[in-house]
Amino acid sequence: MLKAVNITKSYSGKMALKDVSFEVSKGEIFCLLGQNGAGKTTTINIFLGFIKKDGGQAFVGDKEVGVHDTNTLTAYIPETVQLYGNMSGIENLNFFSRLAGFSYSTPELEDFLSKTGLQKDAQHKRLSSYSKGMRQKVGIAVALAKNAEVIFMDEPTSGLDPKAKAEFTKTCKEMAAMGKVIFMATHDIFNAVELGTTIGIMKEGVLAQKMKASEINANELNQLYLETI
Ligand SMILES: Nc1ncnc2c1ncn2[C@@H]1O[C@H](COP(=O)(O)OP(=O)(O)OP(=O)(O)O)[C@@H](O)[C@H]1O
C-alpha cells in the first residue's frame, strides 16, 4: 500500500534522506523512530506531496506521489491538530468532510467520532474546550470520514496522558483491523512496541533498522535504539 524506493532528499546540499526504501501493507502500523533531525518528518512530507524529493520513488497504492499531488487515499494528523475552536467536534468534522467531498448526516458524523472514543456529550461542545487527546480524536475521525486508506501521524502520543495514550492505541489498532495503513513518526519507544506491527529506526537519513514489533520487547528496542543512533 505504501512503498518507498531509494528515496533521497537534501536541503542546501545536506542529505536528509539517503536511499530510503520500505514497504507497508494494508493493516500495518509502521512506527518510525529516530533522533531529532533523523529524517522522519521529511519522509512523511514526501509521501504527502508536501516537498520534492531528489531521487527515488514514493508510492501510495499504485500511484506514484509527486510534489503538490493531492492524494485522496491519504490523511495527515500533525502533532497538534488544527481545527476551528469556535465550532464543535461535530461541526469541525462536518466542515472538513465536506471539504474532502463527503456529506454525512449528524448520526453518521457522531458515529465516526464515537469510533475514535470521543464521548457523545463532548461531540457537540466547542473545540476550544477540548484537550489535546480530544482534538486528536476529531483529526482521526476526519481521516475516517474521508475514507483515507493511509494515515500519517507525526508524534501522535506526545503530550497525551496515559489514559489518552491507551485510547489512542486502541483506536489505531481498530483502524489497522479495518485494513488502514498507519505510518507514524514517534519518539515513544514503549508505545511503538505496544502499538506497532513494524518498527523502523532512522539515523541521519538512513533507515538503519527495521523489524517486526512482535520480535522485540521495549527494553530490547530501547537498547537497540541507543546502539543505533
Ligand atoms: N525546510 C528545511 N530546510 C532545511 N533543512 C531542513 C528542512 N526540513 C528539514 N531539514 C533538515 O533535514 C533533516 C531531517 O529533518 P526532519 O524534520 O525530517 O527530521 P525528524 O526526524 O522529523 O526530526 P524531529 O524528531 O525533530 O521532528 C534535519 O537535518 C533538518 O534540519
The ligand as an SDF file (V2000), in Angstrom:
LIG
                    3D

 31 33  0  0  0  0  0  0  0  0999 V2000
   12.7760   23.0620    5.3240 N   0  0  0  0  0  0  0  0  0  0  0  0
   14.0050   22.6540    5.6420 C   0  0  0  0  0  0  0  0  0  0  0  0
   15.0840   23.3620    5.2580 N   0  0  0  0  0  0  0  0  0  0  0  0
   16.3400   22.9490    5.5480 C   0  0  0  0  0  0  0  0  0  0  0  0
   16.6180   21.8070    6.2350 N   0  0  0  0  0  0  0  0  0  0  0  0
   15.5800   21.0810    6.6340 C   0  0  0  0  0  0  0  0  0  0  0  0
   14.2300   21.4470    6.3760 C   0  0  0  0  0  0  0  0  0  0  0  0
   13.4070   20.4910    6.9060 N   0  0  0  0  0  0  0  0  0  0  0  0
   14.2160   19.5910    7.4770 C   0  0  0  0  0  0  0  0  0  0  0  0
   15.5140   19.9250    7.3240 N   0  0  0  0  0  0  0  0  0  0  0  0
   16.6670   19.1540    7.7860 C   0  0  0  0  0  0  0  0  0  0  0  0
   16.5190   17.8250    7.3330 O   0  0  0  0  0  0  0  0  0  0  0  0
   16.9170   16.8970    8.3230 C   0  0  0  0  0  0  0  0  0  0  0  0
   15.7700   15.9650    8.6730 C   0  0  0  0  0  0  0  0  0  0  0  0
   14.7390   16.7200    9.3150 O   0  0  0  0  0  0  0  0  0  0  0  0
   13.3400   16.0870    9.7320 P   0  0  0  0  0  0  0  0  0  0  0  0
   12.4570   17.2330   10.1540 O   0  0  0  0  0  0  0  0  0  0  0  0
   12.8490   15.2120    8.6630 O   0  0  0  0  0  0  0  0  0  0  0  0
   13.7450   15.2210   11.0000 O   0  0  0  0  0  0  0  0  0  0  0  0
   12.8410   14.4710   12.0740 P   0  0  0  0  0  0  0  0  0  0  0  0
   13.3990   13.1080   12.2210 O   0  0  0  0  0  0  0  0  0  0  0  0
   11.4050   14.5830   11.7030 O   0  0  0  0  0  0  0  0  0  0  0  0
   13.1150   15.3090   13.4010 O   0  0  0  0  0  0  0  0  0  0  0  0
   12.1580   15.6440   14.6650 P   0  0  0  0  0  0  0  0  0  0  0  0
   12.1060   14.4000   15.5010 O   0  0  0  0  0  0  0  0  0  0  0  0
   12.8550   16.7700   15.3410 O   0  0  0  0  0  0  0  0  0  0  0  0
   10.8100   16.0370   14.1220 O   0  0  0  0  0  0  0  0  0  0  0  0
   17.4330   17.7310    9.5040 C   0  0  0  0  0  0  0  0  0  0  0  0
   18.8140   17.8830    9.3790 O   0  0  0  0  0  0  0  0  0  0  0  0
   16.7300   19.0600    9.3080 C   0  0  0  0  0  0  0  0  0  0  0  0
   17.4790   20.1070    9.8410 O   0  0  0  0  0  0  0  0  0  0  0  0
  1  2  1  0
  2  3  1  0
  2  7  2  0
  3  4  2  0
  4  5  1  0
  5  6  2  0
  6  7  1  0
  6 10  1  0
  7  8  1  0
  8  9  2  0
  9 10  1  0
 10 11  1  0
 11 12  1  0
 11 30  1  0
 12 13  1  0
 13 14  1  0
 13 28  1  0
 14 15  1  0
 15 16  1  0
 16 17  2  0
 16 18  1  0
 16 19  1  0
 19 20  1  0
 20 21  2  0
 20 22  1  0
 20 23  1  0
 23 24  1  0
 24 25  2  0
 24 26  1  0
 24 27  1  0
 28 29  1  0
 28 30  1  0
 30 31  1  0
M  END
$$$$
